[in-house]
Amino acid sequence: MNRRGFLGVLGGAALCLCVIGPGMVAASQRRLDANALKMQLHTTNRNQEAYIDRIVRMRDDGQLPDSILYGAYHHAVQQHRNRFPHFVMALETLARRSRIPLPPAPR
Protein backbone atom coordinates (compact mmCIF):
# COMPACT_ATOMS: atom_id res chain seq x y z
CA MET A 1 0.00 0.00 0.00
CA ASN A 2 1.39 3.37 -0.91
CA ARG A 3 1.39 6.46 1.26
CA ARG A 4 -1.75 8.02 -0.28
CA GLY A 5 -3.74 4.85 0.17
CA PHE A 6 -2.66 4.55 3.78
CA LEU A 7 -3.51 8.18 4.54
CA GLY A 8 -6.87 7.77 2.80
CA VAL A 9 -7.77 4.80 4.97
CA LEU A 10 -6.52 6.56 8.09
CA GLY A 11 -8.48 9.73 7.23
CA GLY A 12 -11.64 7.71 6.59
CA ALA A 13 -11.33 6.00 9.95
CA ALA A 14 -10.83 9.36 11.68
CA LEU A 15 -13.88 10.78 9.91
CA CYS A 16 -15.92 7.79 11.03
CA LEU A 17 -14.91 8.34 14.64
CA CYS A 18 -15.80 12.03 14.44
CA VAL A 19 -19.26 11.27 13.10
CA ILE A 20 -20.07 8.24 15.23
CA GLY A 21 -18.31 9.34 18.43
CA PRO A 22 -20.67 12.14 19.57
CA GLY A 23 -23.73 9.94 19.07
CA MET A 24 -22.22 7.18 21.14
CA VAL A 25 -21.37 9.62 23.92
CA ALA A 26 -24.91 11.04 23.95
CA ALA A 27 -26.43 7.56 24.03
CA SER A 28 -24.22 6.50 26.91
CA GLN A 29 -25.24 9.37 29.19
CA ARG A 30 -27.74 8.52 31.88
CA ARG A 31 -30.67 10.80 32.43
CA LEU A 32 -30.38 12.88 35.56
CA ASP A 33 -33.08 12.04 38.07
CA ALA A 34 -34.42 14.28 40.82
CA ASN A 35 -32.61 12.49 43.65
CA ALA A 36 -29.22 12.74 41.95
CA LEU A 37 -29.76 16.44 41.27
CA LYS A 38 -30.79 17.11 44.87
CA MET A 39 -27.75 15.29 46.21
CA GLN A 40 -25.23 16.89 43.83
CA LEU A 41 -26.66 20.42 44.11
CA HIS A 42 -26.77 20.24 47.92
CA THR A 43 -30.38 21.38 48.31
CA THR A 44 -31.00 22.71 51.80
CA ASN A 45 -34.78 22.96 52.14
CA ARG A 46 -38.05 21.59 50.81
CA ASN A 47 -38.63 24.54 48.48
CA GLN A 48 -35.40 23.80 46.62
CA GLU A 49 -36.27 20.11 46.44
CA ALA A 50 -39.74 20.92 45.09
CA TYR A 51 -38.18 23.17 42.44
CA ILE A 52 -35.89 20.33 41.31
CA ASP A 53 -38.93 18.02 41.14
CA ARG A 54 -40.79 20.54 38.93
CA ILE A 55 -37.81 20.97 36.61
CA VAL A 56 -37.35 17.21 36.23
CA ARG A 57 -41.09 16.84 35.58
CA MET A 58 -40.83 19.50 32.86
CA ARG A 59 -37.96 17.56 31.29
CA ASP A 60 -39.92 14.30 31.47
CA ASP A 61 -42.96 15.97 29.85
CA GLY A 62 -40.80 17.22 26.99
CA GLN A 63 -41.11 20.91 27.88
CA LEU A 64 -37.41 21.25 28.79
CA PRO A 65 -34.61 19.71 26.67
CA ASP A 66 -32.03 17.47 28.30
CA SER A 67 -29.26 19.68 26.95
CA ILE A 68 -30.43 22.67 29.01
CA LEU A 69 -30.72 20.58 32.17
CA TYR A 70 -27.29 19.00 31.65
CA GLY A 71 -25.70 22.35 30.84
CA ALA A 72 -27.01 23.97 34.01
CA TYR A 73 -26.08 20.92 36.07
CA HIS A 74 -22.51 20.77 34.78
CA HIS A 75 -22.05 24.48 35.40
CA ALA A 76 -23.30 24.13 38.97
CA VAL A 77 -21.22 21.11 39.96
CA GLN A 78 -18.03 22.93 38.94
CA GLN A 79 -18.69 25.41 41.76
CA HIS A 80 -17.34 24.62 45.21
CA ARG A 81 -20.09 26.35 47.17
CA ASN A 82 -23.67 27.37 46.62
CA ARG A 83 -24.32 24.93 43.83
CA PHE A 84 -28.10 25.34 43.83
CA PRO A 85 -28.07 29.11 43.12
CA HIS A 86 -25.55 28.54 40.31
CA PHE A 87 -27.81 25.83 38.88
CA VAL A 88 -30.85 28.13 38.97
CA MET A 89 -28.94 31.01 37.36
CA ALA A 90 -27.59 28.83 34.54
CA LEU A 91 -30.95 27.13 34.02
CA GLU A 92 -32.79 30.44 33.79
CA THR A 93 -30.21 31.85 31.36
CA LEU A 94 -30.32 28.82 29.07
CA ALA A 95 -34.11 28.61 29.17
CA ARG A 96 -34.47 32.32 28.45
CA ARG A 97 -32.24 31.97 25.38
CA SER A 98 -34.45 29.14 24.13
CA ARG A 99 -37.63 31.02 25.11
CA ILE A 100 -38.78 28.29 27.52
CA PRO A 101 -40.82 29.51 30.49
CA LEU A 102 -39.72 28.17 33.87
CA PRO A 103 -41.49 28.16 37.23
CA PRO A 104 -40.25 30.79 39.68
CA ALA A 105 -37.22 29.63 41.62
CA PRO A 106 -37.07 29.70 45.42
CA ARG A 107 -34.83 32.47 46.73
C-alpha positions in Angstrom: 0.0 0.0 0.0 1.4 3.4 -0.9 1.4 6.5 1.3 -1.7 8.0 -0.3 -3.7 4.9 0.2 -2.7 4.5 3.8 -3.5 8.2 4.5 -6.9 7.8 2.8 -7.8 4.8 5.0 -6.5 6.6 8.1 -8.5 9.7 7.2 -11.6 7.7 6.6 -11.3 6.0 10.0 -10.8 9.4 11.7 -13.9 10.8 9.9 -15.9 7.8 11.0 -14.9 8.3 14.6 -15.8 12.0 14.4 -19.3 11.3 13.1 -20.1 8.2 15.2 -18.3 9.3 18.4 -20.7 12.1 19.6 -23.7 9.9 19.1 -22.2 7.2 21.1 -21.4 9.6 23.9 -24.9 11.0 24.0 -26.4 7.6 24.0 -24.2 6.5 26.9 -25.2 9.4 29.2 -27.7 8.5 31.9 -30.7 10.8 32.4 -30.4 12.9 35.6 -33.1 12.0 38.1 -34.4 14.3 40.8 -32.6 12.5 43.7 -29.2 12.7 42.0 -29.8 16.4 41.3 -30.8 17.1 44.9 -27.7 15.3 46.2 -25.2 16.9 43.8 -26.7 20.4 44.1 -26.8 20.2 47.9 -30.4 21.4 48.3 -31.0 22.7 51.8 -34.8 23.0 52.1 -38.0 21.6 50.8 -38.6 24.5 48.5 -35.4 23.8 46.6 -36.3 20.1 46.4 -39.7 20.9 45.1 -38.2 23.2 42.4 -35.9 20.3 41.3 -38.9 18.0 41.1 -40.8 20.5 38.9 -37.8 21.0 36.6 -37.3 17.2 36.2 -41.1 16.8 35.6 -40.8 19.5 32.9 -38.0 17.6 31.3 -39.9 14.3 31.5 -43.0 16.0 29.8 -40.8 17.2 27.0 -41.1 20.9 27.9 -37.4 21.3 28.8 -34.6 19.7 26.7 -32.0 17.5 28.3 -29.3 19.7 27.0 -30.4 22.7 29.0 -30.7 20.6 32.2 -27.3 19.0 31.7 -25.7 22.4 30.8 -27.0 24.0 34.0 -26.1 20.9 36.1 -22.5 20.8 34.8 -22.0 24.5 35.4 -23.3 24.1 39.0 -21.2 21.1 40.0 -18.0 22.9 38.9 -18.7 25.4 41.8 -17.3 24.6 45.2 -20.1 26.4 47.2 -23.7 27.4 46.6 -24.3 24.9 43.8 -28.1 25.3 43.8 -28.1 29.1 43.1 -25.6 28.5 40.3 -27.8 25.8 38.9 -30.8 28.1 39.0 -28.9 31.0 37.4 -27.6 28.8 34.5 -30.9 27.1 34.0 -32.8 30.4 33.8 -30.2 31.8 31.4 -30.3 28.8 29.1 -34.1 28.6 29.2 -34.5 32.3 28.5 -32.2 32.0 25.4 -34.4 29.1 24.1 -37.6 31.0 25.1 -38.8 28.3 27.5 -40.8 29.5 30.5 -39.7 28.2 33.9 -41.5 28.2 37.2 -40.2 30.8 39.7 -37.2 29.6 41.6 -37.1 29.7 45.4 -34.8 32.5 46.7 
